[in-house]
Amino acid sequence: DFHGPGESRVDLGALPPLPPSVTPVWADWDLQRRS
Protein backbone atom coordinates (compact mmCIF):
# COMPACT_ATOMS: atom_id res chain seq x y z
CA ASP A 1 0.00 0.00 0.00
CA PHE A 2 1.51 3.34 -1.03
CA HIS A 3 0.22 6.82 -0.40
CA GLY A 4 1.91 9.67 -2.19
CA PRO A 5 1.77 13.32 -1.13
CA GLY A 6 -1.78 14.61 -1.10
CA GLU A 7 -3.35 11.11 -1.08
CA SER A 8 -4.03 10.95 2.64
CA ARG A 9 -5.61 13.13 5.30
CA VAL A 10 -2.30 13.08 7.23
CA ASP A 11 1.22 13.08 5.80
CA LEU A 12 3.50 10.21 6.77
CA GLY A 13 5.23 11.06 10.05
CA ALA A 14 2.80 13.87 10.88
CA LEU A 15 0.61 11.91 13.31
CA PRO A 16 1.06 12.49 17.04
CA PRO A 17 2.86 9.79 19.06
CA LEU A 18 0.82 6.85 20.32
CA PRO A 19 -0.43 7.10 23.91
CA PRO A 20 1.76 5.21 26.44
CA SER A 21 -1.06 2.71 27.03
CA VAL A 22 -1.03 1.59 23.37
CA THR A 23 1.36 -1.12 22.17
CA PRO A 24 2.02 -0.88 18.42
CA VAL A 25 1.82 -4.09 16.37
CA TRP A 26 5.52 -3.75 15.45
CA ALA A 27 6.69 -3.74 19.09
CA ASP A 28 7.48 -7.48 18.96
CA TRP A 29 9.06 -7.54 15.48
CA ASP A 30 12.66 -8.75 15.43
CA LEU A 31 14.14 -6.02 13.23
CA GLN A 32 17.71 -7.26 13.76
CA ARG A 33 17.04 -10.63 12.10
CA ARG A 34 17.55 -10.35 8.36
CA SER A 35 18.16 -13.22 5.95
PDBQT receptor file of N, H, CA, C and O in Angstrom, charges set to zero:
ATOM      1  N   ASP A   1       0.850  -1.168   0.000  1.00  0.00    +0.000 N 
ATOM      2  CA  ASP A   1       0.000   0.000   0.000  1.00  0.00    +0.000 C 
ATOM      3  C   ASP A   1       0.896   1.231   0.000  1.00  0.00    +0.000 C 
ATOM      4  O   ASP A   1       1.762   1.360   0.865  1.00  0.00    +0.000 OA
ATOM      5  N   PHE A   2       0.706   2.120  -0.936  1.00  0.00    +0.000 N 
ATOM      6  H   PHE A   2       0.002   2.015  -1.639  1.00  0.00    +0.000 HD
ATOM      7  CA  PHE A   2       1.509   3.337  -1.032  1.00  0.00    +0.000 C 
ATOM      8  C   PHE A   2       0.589   4.543  -1.086  1.00  0.00    +0.000 C 
ATOM      9  O   PHE A   2      -0.425   4.540  -1.783  1.00  0.00    +0.000 OA
ATOM     10  N   HIS A   3       0.951   5.549  -0.356  1.00  0.00    +0.000 N 
ATOM     11  H   HIS A   3       1.775   5.552   0.210  1.00  0.00    +0.000 HD
ATOM     12  CA  HIS A   3       0.219   6.817  -0.401  1.00  0.00    +0.000 C 
ATOM     13  C   HIS A   3       1.215   7.914  -0.702  1.00  0.00    +0.000 C 
ATOM     14  O   HIS A   3       2.129   8.163   0.083  1.00  0.00    +0.000 OA
ATOM     15  N   GLY A   4       1.044   8.568  -1.828  1.00  0.00    +0.000 N 
ATOM     16  H   GLY A   4       0.302   8.366  -2.467  1.00  0.00    +0.000 HD
ATOM     17  CA  GLY A   4       1.914   9.674  -2.186  1.00  0.00    +0.000 C 
ATOM     18  C   GLY A   4       1.416  10.956  -1.540  1.00  0.00    +0.000 C 
ATOM     19  O   GLY A   4       0.356  10.975  -0.914  1.00  0.00    +0.000 OA
ATOM     20  N   PRO A   5       2.185  12.026  -1.695  1.00  0.00    +0.000 N 
ATOM     21  CA  PRO A   5       1.768  13.318  -1.132  1.00  0.00    +0.000 C 
ATOM     22  C   PRO A   5       0.369  13.708  -1.638  1.00  0.00    +0.000 C 
ATOM     23  O   PRO A   5       0.066  13.580  -2.824  1.00  0.00    +0.000 OA
ATOM     24  N   GLY A   6      -0.445  14.171  -0.741  1.00  0.00    +0.000 N 
ATOM     25  H   GLY A   6      -0.199  14.275   0.222  1.00  0.00    +0.000 HD
ATOM     26  CA  GLY A   6      -1.783  14.610  -1.102  1.00  0.00    +0.000 C 
ATOM     27  C   GLY A   6      -2.809  13.490  -1.212  1.00  0.00    +0.000 C 
ATOM     28  O   GLY A   6      -3.971  13.762  -1.513  1.00  0.00    +0.000 OA
ATOM     29  N   GLU A   7      -2.416  12.230  -0.976  1.00  0.00    +0.000 N 
ATOM     30  H   GLU A   7      -1.472  12.009  -0.731  1.00  0.00    +0.000 HD
ATOM     31  CA  GLU A   7      -3.347  11.108  -1.082  1.00  0.00    +0.000 C 
ATOM     32  C   GLU A   7      -3.952  10.702   0.249  1.00  0.00    +0.000 C 
ATOM     33  O   GLU A   7      -4.794   9.805   0.292  1.00  0.00    +0.000 OA
ATOM     34  N   SER A   8      -3.548  11.332   1.320  1.00  0.00    +0.000 N 
ATOM     35  H   SER A   8      -2.864  12.061   1.285  1.00  0.00    +0.000 HD
ATOM     36  CA  SER A   8      -4.030  10.946   2.637  1.00  0.00    +0.000 C 
ATOM     37  C   SER A   8      -4.427  12.196   3.414  1.00  0.00    +0.000 C 
ATOM     38  O   SER A   8      -4.021  13.309   3.078  1.00  0.00    +0.000 OA
ATOM     39  N   ARG A   9      -5.227  11.992   4.456  1.00  0.00    +0.000 N 
ATOM     40  H   ARG A   9      -5.557  11.088   4.728  1.00  0.00    +0.000 HD
ATOM     41  CA  ARG A   9      -5.607  13.132   5.300  1.00  0.00    +0.000 C 
ATOM     42  C   ARG A   9      -4.428  13.630   6.117  1.00  0.00    +0.000 C 
ATOM     43  O   ARG A   9      -4.382  14.800   6.496  1.00  0.00    +0.000 OA
ATOM     44  N   VAL A  10      -3.456  12.732   6.395  1.00  0.00    +0.000 N 
ATOM     45  H   VAL A  10      -3.493  11.781   6.087  1.00  0.00    +0.000 HD
ATOM     46  CA  VAL A  10      -2.304  13.077   7.225  1.00  0.00    +0.000 C 
ATOM     47  C   VAL A  10      -1.040  12.610   6.518  1.00  0.00    +0.000 C 
ATOM     48  O   VAL A  10      -0.973  11.467   6.066  1.00  0.00    +0.000 OA
ATOM     49  N   ASP A  11      -0.042  13.472   6.417  1.00  0.00    +0.000 N 
ATOM     50  H   ASP A  11      -0.096  14.401   6.784  1.00  0.00    +0.000 HD
ATOM     51  CA  ASP A  11       1.220  13.084   5.804  1.00  0.00    +0.000 C 
ATOM     52  C   ASP A  11       1.962  12.089   6.685  1.00  0.00    +0.000 C 
ATOM     53  O   ASP A  11       1.850  12.128   7.910  1.00  0.00    +0.000 OA
ATOM     54  N   LEU A  12       2.715  11.202   6.059  1.00  0.00    +0.000 N 
ATOM     55  H   LEU A  12       2.807  11.170   5.063  1.00  0.00    +0.000 HD
ATOM     56  CA  LEU A  12       3.501  10.212   6.774  1.00  0.00    +0.000 C 
ATOM     57  C   LEU A  12       4.425  10.907   7.765  1.00  0.00    +0.000 C 
ATOM     58  O   LEU A  12       5.153  11.830   7.399  1.00  0.00    +0.000 OA
ATOM     59  N   GLY A  13       4.397  10.468   9.006  1.00  0.00    +0.000 N 
ATOM     60  H   GLY A  13       3.806   9.718   9.303  1.00  0.00    +0.000 HD
ATOM     61  CA  GLY A  13       5.230  11.058  10.049  1.00  0.00    +0.000 C 
ATOM     62  C   GLY A  13       4.614  12.263  10.732  1.00  0.00    +0.000 C 
ATOM     63  O   GLY A  13       5.219  12.826  11.645  1.00  0.00    +0.000 OA
ATOM     64  N   ALA A  14       3.422  12.674  10.313  1.00  0.00    +0.000 N 
ATOM     65  H   ALA A  14       2.931  12.217   9.572  1.00  0.00    +0.000 HD
ATOM     66  CA  ALA A  14       2.804  13.866  10.884  1.00  0.00    +0.000 C 
ATOM     67  C   ALA A  14       1.784  13.545  11.979  1.00  0.00    +0.000 C 
ATOM     68  O   ALA A  14       1.215  14.459  12.575  1.00  0.00    +0.000 OA
ATOM     69  N   LEU A  15       1.550  12.271  12.246  1.00  0.00    +0.000 N 
ATOM     70  H   LEU A  15       2.013  11.529  11.761  1.00  0.00    +0.000 HD
ATOM     71  CA  LEU A  15       0.613  11.907  13.309  1.00  0.00    +0.000 C 
ATOM     72  C   LEU A  15       1.265  12.100  14.672  1.00  0.00    +0.000 C 
ATOM     73  O   LEU A  15       2.486  11.994  14.788  1.00  0.00    +0.000 OA
ATOM     74  N   PRO A  16       0.480  12.378  15.695  1.00  0.00    +0.000 N 
ATOM     75  CA  PRO A  16       1.056  12.492  17.045  1.00  0.00    +0.000 C 
ATOM     76  C   PRO A  16       1.518  11.121  17.531  1.00  0.00    +0.000 C 
ATOM     77  O   PRO A  16       1.070  10.101  17.007  1.00  0.00    +0.000 OA
ATOM     78  N   PRO A  17       2.408  11.081  18.525  1.00  0.00    +0.000 N 
ATOM     79  CA  PRO A  17       2.858   9.794  19.059  1.00  0.00    +0.000 C 
ATOM     80  C   PRO A  17       1.692   9.013  19.670  1.00  0.00    +0.000 C 
ATOM     81  O   PRO A  17       0.695   9.592  20.100  1.00  0.00    +0.000 OA
ATOM     82  N   LEU A  18       1.842   7.687  19.697  1.00  0.00    +0.000 N 
ATOM     83  H   LEU A  18       2.653   7.217  19.348  1.00  0.00    +0.000 HD
ATOM     84  CA  LEU A  18       0.821   6.845  20.322  1.00  0.00    +0.000 C 
ATOM     85  C   LEU A  18       0.801   7.093  21.822  1.00  0.00    +0.000 C 
ATOM     86  O   LEU A  18       1.840   7.397  22.409  1.00  0.00    +0.000 OA
ATOM     87  N   PRO A  19      -0.362   6.968  22.452  1.00  0.00    +0.000 N 
ATOM     88  CA  PRO A  19      -0.427   7.098  23.907  1.00  0.00    +0.000 C 
ATOM     89  C   PRO A  19       0.402   5.984  24.564  1.00  0.00    +0.000 C 
ATOM     90  O   PRO A  19       0.544   4.907  23.984  1.00  0.00    +0.000 OA
ATOM     91  N   PRO A  20       0.946   6.222  25.748  1.00  0.00    +0.000 N 
ATOM     92  CA  PRO A  20       1.763   5.211  26.435  1.00  0.00    +0.000 C 
ATOM     93  C   PRO A  20       1.027   3.893  26.681  1.00  0.00    +0.000 C 
ATOM     94  O   PRO A  20       1.664   2.845  26.794  1.00  0.00    +0.000 OA
ATOM     95  N   SER A  21      -0.289   3.932  26.762  1.00  0.00    +0.000 N 
ATOM     96  H   SER A  21      -0.807   4.783  26.670  1.00  0.00    +0.000 HD
ATOM     97  CA  SER A  21      -1.064   2.714  27.031  1.00  0.00    +0.000 C 
ATOM     98  C   SER A  21      -1.273   1.848  25.787  1.00  0.00    +0.000 C 
ATOM     99  O   SER A  21      -1.828   0.753  25.888  1.00  0.00    +0.000 OA
ATOM    100  N   VAL A  22      -0.840   2.320  24.623  1.00  0.00    +0.000 N 
ATOM    101  H   VAL A  22      -0.389   3.208  24.542  1.00  0.00    +0.000 HD
ATOM    102  CA  VAL A  22      -1.032   1.590  23.372  1.00  0.00    +0.000 C 
ATOM    103  C   VAL A  22       0.275   0.913  22.965  1.00  0.00    +0.000 C 
ATOM    104  O   VAL A  22       1.327   1.551  22.924  1.00  0.00    +0.000 OA
ATOM    105  N   THR A  23       0.199  -0.386  22.664  1.00  0.00    +0.000 N 
ATOM    106  H   THR A  23      -0.656  -0.904  22.698  1.00  0.00    +0.000 HD
ATOM    107  CA  THR A  23       1.361  -1.120  22.175  1.00  0.00    +0.000 C 
ATOM    108  C   THR A  23       1.217  -1.294  20.666  1.00  0.00    +0.000 C 
ATOM    109  O   THR A  23       0.267  -1.935  20.216  1.00  0.00    +0.000 OA
ATOM    110  N   PRO A  24       2.127  -0.743  19.878  1.00  0.00    +0.000 N 
ATOM    111  CA  PRO A  24       2.016  -0.877  18.424  1.00  0.00    +0.000 C 
ATOM    112  C   PRO A  24       2.261  -2.323  17.984  1.00  0.00    +0.000 C 
ATOM    113  O   PRO A  24       2.963  -3.070  18.666  1.00  0.00    +0.000 OA
ATOM    114  N   VAL A  25       1.684  -2.714  16.851  1.00  0.00    +0.000 N 
ATOM    115  H   VAL A  25       1.114  -2.107  16.298  1.00  0.00    +0.000 HD
ATOM    116  CA  VAL A  25       1.824  -4.086  16.366  1.00  0.00    +0.000 C 
ATOM    117  C   VAL A  25       3.277  -4.449  16.088  1.00  0.00    +0.000 C 
ATOM    118  O   VAL A  25       3.633  -5.626  16.154  1.00  0.00    +0.000 OA
ATOM    119  N   TRP A  26       4.113  -3.485  15.782  1.00  0.00    +0.000 N 
ATOM    120  H   TRP A  26       3.823  -2.529  15.728  1.00  0.00    +0.000 HD
ATOM    121  CA  TRP A  26       5.519  -3.754  15.453  1.00  0.00    +0.000 C 
ATOM    122  C   TRP A  26       6.423  -3.845  16.683  1.00  0.00    +0.000 C 
ATOM    123  O   TRP A  26       7.631  -4.032  16.535  1.00  0.00    +0.000 OA
ATOM    124  N   ALA A  27       5.882  -3.721  17.868  1.00  0.00    +0.000 N 
ATOM    125  H   ALA A  27       4.901  -3.569  17.988  1.00  0.00    +0.000 HD
ATOM    126  CA  ALA A  27       6.692  -3.740  19.089  1.00  0.00    +0.000 C 
ATOM    127  C   ALA A  27       7.438  -5.064  19.265  1.00  0.00    +0.000 C 
ATOM    128  O   ALA A  27       8.533  -5.083  19.826  1.00  0.00    +0.000 OA
ATOM    129  N   ASP A  28       6.857  -6.170  18.793  1.00  0.00    +0.000 N 
ATOM    130  H   ASP A  28       5.967  -6.154  18.337  1.00  0.00    +0.000 HD
ATOM    131  CA  ASP A  28       7.479  -7.482  18.961  1.00  0.00    +0.000 C 
ATOM    132  C   ASP A  28       8.246  -7.959  17.729  1.00  0.00    +0.000 C 
ATOM    133  O   ASP A  28       8.758  -9.078  17.727  1.00  0.00    +0.000 OA
ATOM    134  N   TRP A  29       8.337  -7.139  16.686  1.00  0.00    +0.000 N 
ATOM    135  H   TRP A  29       7.921  -6.230  16.688  1.00  0.00    +0.000 HD
ATOM    136  CA  TRP A  29       9.062  -7.543  15.483  1.00  0.00    +0.000 C 
ATOM    137  C   TRP A  29      10.555  -7.599  15.775  1.00  0.00    +0.000 C 
ATOM    138  O   TRP A  29      11.095  -6.712  16.438  1.00  0.00    +0.000 OA
ATOM    139  N   ASP A  30      11.215  -8.623  15.289  1.00  0.00    +0.000 N 
ATOM    140  H   ASP A  30      10.778  -9.343  14.750  1.00  0.00    +0.000 HD
ATOM    141  CA  ASP A  30      12.663  -8.750  15.432  1.00  0.00    +0.000 C 
ATOM    142  C   ASP A  30      13.314  -8.071  14.228  1.00  0.00    +0.000 C 
ATOM    143  O   ASP A  30      13.560  -8.713  13.207  1.00  0.00    +0.000 OA
ATOM    144  N   LEU A  31      13.587  -6.790  14.347  1.00  0.00    +0.000 N 
ATOM    145  H   LEU A  31      13.387  -6.269  15.176  1.00  0.00    +0.000 HD
ATOM    146  CA  LEU A  31      14.135  -6.019  13.231  1.00  0.00    +0.000 C 
ATOM    147  C   LEU A  31      15.615  -6.291  12.998  1.00  0.00    +0.000 C 
ATOM    148  O   LEU A  31      16.147  -5.897  11.961  1.00  0.00    +0.000 OA
ATOM    149  N   GLN A  32      16.290  -6.947  13.924  1.00  0.00    +0.000 N 
ATOM    150  H   GLN A  32      15.858  -7.267  14.767  1.00  0.00    +0.000 HD
ATOM    151  CA  GLN A  32      17.709  -7.261  13.765  1.00  0.00    +0.000 C 
ATOM    152  C   GLN A  32      17.913  -8.508  12.902  1.00  0.00    +0.000 C 
ATOM    153  O   GLN A  32      18.969  -8.673  12.290  1.00  0.00    +0.000 OA
ATOM    154  N   ARG A  33      16.910  -9.380  12.852  1.00  0.00    +0.000 N 
ATOM    155  H   ARG A  33      16.053  -9.245  13.348  1.00  0.00    +0.000 HD
ATOM    156  CA  ARG A  33      17.038 -10.631  12.105  1.00  0.00    +0.000 C 
ATOM    157  C   ARG A  33      16.729 -10.393  10.634  1.00  0.00    +0.000 C 
ATOM    158  O   ARG A  33      15.586 -10.118  10.270  1.00  0.00    +0.000 OA
ATOM    159  N   ARG A  34      17.718 -10.498   9.816  1.00  0.00    +0.000 N 
ATOM    160  H   ARG A  34      18.647 -10.722  10.112  1.00  0.00    +0.000 HD
ATOM    161  CA  ARG A  34      17.550 -10.349   8.361  1.00  0.00    +0.000 C 
ATOM    162  C   ARG A  34      18.178 -11.559   7.682  1.00  0.00    +0.000 C 
ATOM    163  O   ARG A  34      19.245 -12.007   8.102  1.00  0.00    +0.000 OA
ATOM    164  N   SER A  35      17.545 -12.099   6.645  1.00  0.00    +0.000 N 
ATOM    165  H   SER A  35      16.678 -11.735   6.304  1.00  0.00    +0.000 HD
ATOM    166  CA  SER A  35      18.157 -13.223   5.953  1.00  0.00    +0.000 C 
ATOM    167  C   SER A  35      18.694 -12.810   4.603  1.00  0.00    +0.000 C 
ATOM    168  O   SER A  35      19.246 -13.638   3.878  1.00  0.00    +0.000 OA
TER     169      SER A  35
